[in-house]
Amino acid sequence: MYMTTHEQLVNHAILVGPKFNTNNGIVFDLLQSLTLNGPAWSWISAYQRSHDGRAAWKALVTYYEGDAMQI
């Protein structure tokens, strides 16, 4: 059904509920510790109050893999 294991894992990722909320905060904490006071911090600092790790990660991906970086 899935071409790769990665594709299967992405399609089965939990995006709601208590496990997601816990892991979402952990992801934000990890991103914060890796980017604080660096150039990438400006892209995730907007999510500091909500501790939204998924949104912070998506913001980083959008910037670093977006059109501006590909040109």
C-alpha beads as a LAMMPS data file, in Angstrom:
LAMMPS data file: protein, C-alpha beads

71 atoms
70 bonds

1 atom types
1 bond types

-500.0 500.0 xlo xhi
-500.0 500.0 ylo yhi
-500.0 500.0 zlo zhi

Masses

1 110.0

Atoms # bond

1 1 1 0.000 0.000 0.000
2 1 1 2.850 2.425 0.809
3 1 1 5.934 2.827 -1.347
4 1 1 8.289 3.414 1.605
5 1 1 8.328 3.056 5.378
6 1 1 8.722 6.827 5.649
7 1 1 5.521 7.371 3.660
8 1 1 3.679 4.950 5.944
9 1 1 4.935 6.668 9.107
10 1 1 3.974 10.110 7.812
11 1 1 0.473 8.954 6.938
12 1 1 -0.008 7.375 10.381
13 1 1 1.362 10.275 12.423
14 1 1 -0.814 11.271 15.382
15 1 1 -1.777 14.946 15.051
16 1 1 -4.333 15.260 17.868
17 1 1 -4.760 14.212 21.469
18 1 1 -2.637 14.084 24.615
19 1 1 0.327 12.249 23.057
20 1 1 0.528 14.818 20.268
21 1 1 0.307 17.716 22.724
22 1 1 3.129 16.317 24.841
23 1 1 5.377 15.575 21.884
24 1 1 4.527 18.893 20.240
25 1 1 5.895 20.738 23.274
26 1 1 8.999 18.549 23.338
27 1 1 9.658 19.292 19.662
28 1 1 9.375 23.019 20.346
29 1 1 11.770 22.766 23.291
30 1 1 14.309 20.929 21.124
31 1 1 14.009 23.465 18.309
32 1 1 14.334 26.310 20.785
33 1 1 17.485 24.856 22.334
34 1 1 19.030 24.433 18.885
35 1 1 18.109 27.835 17.469
36 1 1 18.056 30.259 20.415
37 1 1 20.151 33.369 19.683
38 1 1 20.840 32.121 16.158
39 1 1 19.492 33.209 12.782
40 1 1 16.768 30.530 12.727
41 1 1 15.294 31.689 16.041
42 1 1 13.417 34.517 14.330
43 1 1 11.386 31.953 12.369
44 1 1 10.175 30.003 15.412
45 1 1 10.009 32.691 18.102
46 1 1 6.394 33.444 17.132
47 1 1 5.451 29.984 18.447
48 1 1 7.130 30.380 21.839
49 1 1 3.959 31.323 23.709
50 1 1 1.929 28.404 22.314
51 1 1 4.861 25.942 22.403
52 1 1 3.715 24.733 18.989
53 1 1 6.572 22.562 17.797
54 1 1 4.810 21.398 14.644
55 1 1 4.094 24.947 13.475
56 1 1 7.655 26.015 14.342
57 1 1 9.089 23.100 12.364
58 1 1 6.845 23.893 9.403
59 1 1 7.971 27.539 9.523
60 1 1 11.611 26.440 9.375
61 1 1 10.945 24.059 6.498
62 1 1 9.006 26.706 4.601
63 1 1 11.876 29.156 4.939
64 1 1 14.864 26.877 4.389
65 1 1 13.288 24.755 1.649
66 1 1 11.106 27.454 0.128
67 1 1 11.373 29.311 -3.145
68 1 1 13.721 31.991 -1.791
69 1 1 16.347 29.400 -0.851
70 1 1 16.032 27.457 -4.092
71 1 1 16.803 30.436 -6.303

Bonds

1 1 1 2
2 1 2 3
3 1 3 4
4 1 4 5
5 1 5 6
6 1 6 7
7 1 7 8
8 1 8 9
9 1 9 10
10 1 10 11
11 1 11 12
12 1 12 13
13 1 13 14
14 1 14 15
15 1 15 16
16 1 16 17
17 1 17 18
18 1 18 19
19 1 19 20
20 1 20 21
21 1 21 22
22 1 22 23
23 1 23 24
24 1 24 25
25 1 25 26
26 1 26 27
27 1 27 28
28 1 28 29
29 1 29 30
30 1 30 31
31 1 31 32
32 1 32 33
33 1 33 34
34 1 34 35
35 1 35 36
36 1 36 37
37 1 37 38
38 1 38 39
39 1 39 40
40 1 40 41
41 1 41 42
42 1 42 43
43 1 43 44
44 1 44 45
45 1 45 46
46 1 46 47
47 1 47 48
48 1 48 49
49 1 49 50
50 1 50 51
51 1 51 52
52 1 52 53
53 1 53 54
54 1 54 55
55 1 55 56
56 1 56 57
57 1 57 58
58 1 58 59
59 1 59 60
60 1 60 61
61 1 61 62
62 1 62 63
63 1 63 64
64 1 64 65
65 1 65 66
66 1 66 67
67 1 67 68
68 1 68 69
69 1 69 70
70 1 70 71
